[in-house]
Amino acid sequence: MLGSQCNVGVPGAVLLRMAVEAPSCDGIMVNSATELISVIISRASVSAIAQGPV
């Protein structure tokens, strides 16, 4: 939501698994907890990162 602040922590391995296992997921957006910045990681990149057990 625009203008909202989140205060949730998710382990990286769990986040990657969620993105890879969700058929409708195109990628993930990771937000910084300390600054107003974010990065989008495509599904293809997530799949490459999450090879093997996560």
Backbone atoms as SQL, in Angstrom:
CREATE TABLE atoms (id INTEGER PRIMARY KEY, chain TEXT, resi INTEGER, resn TEXT, atom TEXT, x REAL, y REAL, z REAL);
INSERT INTO atoms VALUES
  (1, 'A', 1, 'MET', 'N', 0.830, -1.176, 0.000),
  (2, 'A', 1, 'MET', 'CA', 0.000, 0.000, 0.000),
  (3, 'A', 1, 'MET', 'C', 0.877, 1.242, 0.000),
  (4, 'A', 2, 'LEU', 'N', 0.549, 2.150, -0.824),
  (5, 'A', 2, 'LEU', 'CA', 1.293, 3.385, -0.921),
  (6, 'A', 2, 'LEU', 'C', 1.203, 4.171, 0.373),
  (7, 'A', 3, 'GLY', 'N', 2.363, 4.591, 0.883),
  (8, 'A', 3, 'GLY', 'CA', 2.382, 5.383, 2.093),
  (9, 'A', 3, 'GLY', 'C', 2.385, 4.580, 3.384),
  (10, 'A', 4, 'SER', 'N', 2.232, 3.271, 3.292),
  (11, 'A', 4, 'SER', 'CA', 2.223, 2.463, 4.512),
  (12, 'A', 4, 'SER', 'C', 3.652, 2.077, 4.877),
  (13, 'A', 5, 'GLN', 'N', 3.836, 1.729, 6.131),
  (14, 'A', 5, 'GLN', 'CA', 5.127, 1.256, 6.583),
  (15, 'A', 5, 'GLN', 'C', 4.971, -0.178, 7.043),
  (16, 'A', 6, 'CYS', 'N', 5.879, -1.015, 6.605),
  (17, 'A', 6, 'CYS', 'CA', 5.840, -2.431, 6.980),
  (18, 'A', 6, 'CYS', 'C', 6.912, -2.700, 8.018),
  (19, 'A', 7, 'ASN', 'N', 6.643, -3.630, 8.866),
  (20, 'A', 7, 'ASN', 'CA', 7.604, -4.010, 9.891),
  (21, 'A', 7, 'ASN', 'C', 7.582, -5.532, 10.029),
  (22, 'A', 8, 'VAL', 'N', 7.920, -6.195, 8.941),
  (23, 'A', 8, 'VAL', 'CA', 7.869, -7.650, 8.906),
  (24, 'A', 8, 'VAL', 'C', 9.211, -8.169, 8.413),
  (25, 'A', 9, 'GLY', 'N', 9.707, -9.198, 9.048),
  (26, 'A', 9, 'GLY', 'CA', 10.939, -9.831, 8.606),
  (27, 'A', 9, 'GLY', 'C', 10.649, -11.241, 8.125),
  (28, 'A', 10, 'VAL', 'N', 11.162, -11.591, 6.953),
  (29, 'A', 10, 'VAL', 'CA', 11.000, -12.932, 6.405),
  (30, 'A', 10, 'VAL', 'C', 12.387, -13.434, 6.021),
  (31, 'A', 11, 'PRO', 'N', 12.777, -14.618, 6.500),
  (32, 'A', 11, 'PRO', 'CA', 14.077, -15.153, 6.094),
  (33, 'A', 11, 'PRO', 'C', 14.177, -15.251, 4.568),
  (34, 'A', 12, 'GLY', 'N', 15.332, -14.944, 4.019),
  (35, 'A', 12, 'GLY', 'CA', 15.536, -14.941, 2.578),
  (36, 'A', 12, 'GLY', 'C', 15.161, -16.251, 1.905),
  (37, 'A', 13, 'ALA', 'N', 15.531, -17.372, 2.518),
  (38, 'A', 13, 'ALA', 'CA', 15.229, -18.678, 1.921),
  (39, 'A', 13, 'ALA', 'C', 13.724, -18.895, 1.812),
  (40, 'A', 14, 'VAL', 'N', 12.981, -18.464, 2.811),
  (41, 'A', 14, 'VAL', 'CA', 11.521, -18.606, 2.793),
  (42, 'A', 14, 'VAL', 'C', 10.930, -17.729, 1.694),
  (43, 'A', 15, 'LEU', 'N', 11.410, -16.512, 1.577),
  (44, 'A', 15, 'LEU', 'CA', 10.940, -15.598, 0.548),
  (45, 'A', 15, 'LEU', 'C', 11.181, -16.167, -0.847),
  (46, 'A', 16, 'LEU', 'N', 12.364, -16.703, -1.079),
  (47, 'A', 16, 'LEU', 'CA', 12.680, -17.291, -2.390),
  (48, 'A', 16, 'LEU', 'C', 11.789, -18.493, -2.682),
  (49, 'A', 17, 'ARG', 'N', 11.585, -19.351, -1.692),
  (50, 'A', 17, 'ARG', 'CA', 10.741, -20.530, -1.890),
  (51, 'A', 17, 'ARG', 'C', 9.310, -20.118, -2.229),
  (52, 'A', 18, 'MET', 'N', 8.805, -19.116, -1.531),
  (53, 'A', 18, 'MET', 'CA', 7.444, -18.645, -1.799),
  (54, 'A', 18, 'MET', 'C', 7.329, -18.152, -3.241),
  (55, 'A', 19, 'ALA', 'N', 8.310, -17.413, -3.700),
  (56, 'A', 19, 'ALA', 'CA', 8.274, -16.866, -5.056),
  (57, 'A', 19, 'ALA', 'C', 8.362, -17.962, -6.107),
  (58, 'A', 20, 'VAL', 'N', 9.206, -18.949, -5.887),
  (59, 'A', 20, 'VAL', 'CA', 9.387, -20.032, -6.863),
  (60, 'A', 20, 'VAL', 'C', 8.171, -20.948, -6.910),
  (61, 'A', 21, 'GLU', 'N', 7.557, -21.205, -5.760),
  (62, 'A', 21, 'GLU', 'CA', 6.457, -22.162, -5.694),
  (63, 'A', 21, 'GLU', 'C', 5.107, -21.580, -6.089),
  (64, 'A', 22, 'ALA', 'N', 4.990, -20.282, -6.207),
  (65, 'A', 22, 'ALA', 'CA', 3.714, -19.655, -6.575),
  (66, 'A', 22, 'ALA', 'C', 3.640, -19.526, -8.103),
  (67, 'A', 23, 'PRO', 'N', 2.794, -20.323, -8.762),
  (68, 'A', 23, 'PRO', 'CA', 2.728, -20.317, -10.223),
  (69, 'A', 23, 'PRO', 'C', 2.400, -18.955, -10.829),
  (70, 'A', 24, 'SER', 'N', 1.665, -18.140, -10.124),
  (71, 'A', 24, 'SER', 'CA', 1.273, -16.845, -10.682),
  (72, 'A', 24, 'SER', 'C', 2.267, -15.729, -10.356),
  (73, 'A', 25, 'CYS', 'N', 3.336, -16.058, -9.650),
  (74, 'A', 25, 'CYS', 'CA', 4.312, -15.052, -9.237),
  (75, 'A', 25, 'CYS', 'C', 5.244, -14.711, -10.398),
  (76, 'A', 26, 'ASP', 'N', 5.349, -13.426, -10.719),
  (77, 'A', 26, 'ASP', 'CA', 6.266, -12.956, -11.757),
  (78, 'A', 26, 'ASP', 'C', 7.610, -12.547, -11.174),
  (79, 'A', 27, 'GLY', 'N', 7.672, -12.403, -9.875),
  (80, 'A', 27, 'GLY', 'CA', 8.887, -11.977, -9.192),
  (81, 'A', 27, 'GLY', 'C', 8.529, -11.457, -7.815),
  (82, 'A', 28, 'ILE', 'N', 9.529, -10.908, -7.137),
  (83, 'A', 28, 'ILE', 'CA', 9.293, -10.380, -5.807),
  (84, 'A', 28, 'ILE', 'C', 9.865, -8.965, -5.704),
  (85, 'A', 29, 'MET', 'N', 9.252, -8.173, -4.863),
  (86, 'A', 29, 'MET', 'CA', 9.766, -6.846, -4.576),
  (87, 'A', 29, 'MET', 'C', 10.205, -6.839, -3.118),
  (88, 'A', 30, 'VAL', 'N', 11.469, -6.522, -2.912),
  (89, 'A', 30, 'VAL', 'CA', 12.033, -6.504, -1.571),
  (90, 'A', 30, 'VAL', 'C', 12.214, -5.043, -1.166),
  (91, 'A', 31, 'ASN', 'N', 11.660, -4.687, -0.019),
  (92, 'A', 31, 'ASN', 'CA', 11.750, -3.323, 0.493),
  (93, 'A', 31, 'ASN', 'C', 12.772, -3.260, 1.618),
  (94, 'A', 32, 'SER', 'N', 13.495, -2.162, 1.670),
  (95, 'A', 32, 'SER', 'CA', 14.442, -1.928, 2.750),
  (96, 'A', 32, 'SER', 'C', 13.694, -1.601, 4.031),
  (97, 'A', 33, 'ALA', 'N', 14.195, -2.100, 5.140),
  (98, 'A', 33, 'ALA', 'CA', 13.592, -1.794, 6.439),
  (99, 'A', 33, 'ALA', 'C', 14.127, -0.484, 7.009),
  (100, 'A', 34, 'THR', 'N', 15.195, 0.048, 6.413),
  (101, 'A', 34, 'THR', 'CA', 15.808, 1.236, 6.981),
  (102, 'A', 34, 'THR', 'C', 15.699, 2.472, 6.095),
  (103, 'A', 35, 'GLU', 'N', 15.404, 2.284, 4.804),
  (104, 'A', 35, 'GLU', 'CA', 15.287, 3.406, 3.880),
  (105, 'A', 35, 'GLU', 'C', 14.116, 3.162, 2.936),
  (106, 'A', 36, 'LEU', 'N', 13.636, 4.203, 2.292),
  (107, 'A', 36, 'LEU', 'CA', 12.521, 4.076, 1.354),
  (108, 'A', 36, 'LEU', 'C', 13.025, 3.668, -0.029),
  (109, 'A', 37, 'ILE', 'N', 13.574, 2.448, -0.093),
  (110, 'A', 37, 'ILE', 'CA', 14.048, 1.899, -1.362),
  (111, 'A', 37, 'ILE', 'C', 13.548, 0.464, -1.486),
  (112, 'A', 38, 'SER', 'N', 13.468, -0.014, -2.714),
  (113, 'A', 38, 'SER', 'CA', 13.073, -1.397, -2.960),
  (114, 'A', 38, 'SER', 'C', 13.759, -1.887, -4.220),
  (115, 'A', 39, 'VAL', 'N', 13.790, -3.189, -4.379),
  (116, 'A', 39, 'VAL', 'CA', 14.364, -3.814, -5.570),
  (117, 'A', 39, 'VAL', 'C', 13.409, -4.916, -6.020),
  (118, 'A', 40, 'ILE', 'N', 13.246, -5.047, -7.324),
  (119, 'A', 40, 'ILE', 'CA', 12.402, -6.096, -7.884),
  (120, 'A', 40, 'ILE', 'C', 13.304, -7.201, -8.420),
  (121, 'A', 41, 'ILE', 'N', 13.012, -8.434, -8.023),
  (122, 'A', 41, 'ILE', 'CA', 13.772, -9.599, -8.475),
  (123, 'A', 41, 'ILE', 'C', 12.826, -10.451, -9.313),
  (124, 'A', 42, 'SER', 'N', 13.173, -10.658, -10.586),
  (125, 'A', 42, 'SER', 'CA', 12.306, -11.409, -11.501),
  (126, 'A', 42, 'SER', 'C', 12.213, -12.877, -11.097),
  (127, 'A', 43, 'ARG', 'N', 11.176, -13.545, -11.553),
  (128, 'A', 43, 'ARG', 'CA', 10.999, -14.974, -11.262),
  (129, 'A', 43, 'ARG', 'C', 12.181, -15.784, -11.779),
  (130, 'A', 44, 'ALA', 'N', 12.692, -15.435, -12.968),
  (131, 'A', 44, 'ALA', 'CA', 13.844, -16.149, -13.535),
  (132, 'A', 44, 'ALA', 'C', 15.066, -16.003, -12.625),
  (133, 'A', 45, 'SER', 'N', 15.293, -14.807, -12.110),
  (134, 'A', 45, 'SER', 'CA', 16.419, -14.592, -11.198),
  (135, 'A', 45, 'SER', 'C', 16.209, -15.334, -9.887),
  (136, 'A', 46, 'VAL', 'N', 14.997, -15.304, -9.379),
  (137, 'A', 46, 'VAL', 'CA', 14.693, -16.021, -8.141),
  (138, 'A', 46, 'VAL', 'C', 14.933, -17.511, -8.329),
  (139, 'A', 47, 'SER', 'N', 14.503, -18.066, -9.473),
  (140, 'A', 47, 'SER', 'CA', 14.697, -19.491, -9.738),
  (141, 'A', 47, 'SER', 'C', 16.177, -19.843, -9.779),
  (142, 'A', 48, 'ALA', 'N', 16.988, -18.974, -10.372),
  (143, 'A', 48, 'ALA', 'CA', 18.428, -19.221, -10.449),
  (144, 'A', 48, 'ALA', 'C', 19.068, -19.157, -9.062),
  (145, 'A', 49, 'ILE', 'N', 18.624, -18.215, -8.256),
  (146, 'A', 49, 'ILE', 'CA', 19.177, -18.055, -6.902),
  (147, 'A', 49, 'ILE', 'C', 18.764, -19.213, -6.010),
  (148, 'A', 50, 'ALA', 'N', 17.536, -19.683, -6.169),
  (149, 'A', 50, 'ALA', 'CA', 16.950, -20.658, -5.254),
  (150, 'A', 50, 'ALA', 'C', 17.150, -22.097, -5.687),
  (151, 'A', 51, 'GLN', 'N', 18.130, -22.365, -6.533),
  (152, 'A', 51, 'GLN', 'CA', 18.368, -23.752, -6.945),
  (153, 'A', 51, 'GLN', 'C', 18.753, -24.580, -5.741),
  (154, 'A', 52, 'GLY', 'N', 18.270, -25.794, -5.705),
  (155, 'A', 52, 'GLY', 'CA', 18.535, -26.659, -4.579),
  (156, 'A', 52, 'GLY', 'C', 17.588, -26.366, -3.437),
  (157, 'A', 53, 'PRO', 'N', 17.759, -27.057, -2.319),
  (158, 'A', 53, 'PRO', 'CA', 16.856, -26.836, -1.179),
  (159, 'A', 53, 'PRO', 'C', 17.047, -25.458, -0.580),
  (160, 'A', 54, 'VAL', 'N', 15.942, -24.771, -0.371),
  (161, 'A', 54, 'VAL', 'CA', 15.986, -23.466, 0.284),
  (162, 'A', 54, 'VAL', 'C', 15.123, -23.500, 1.523);
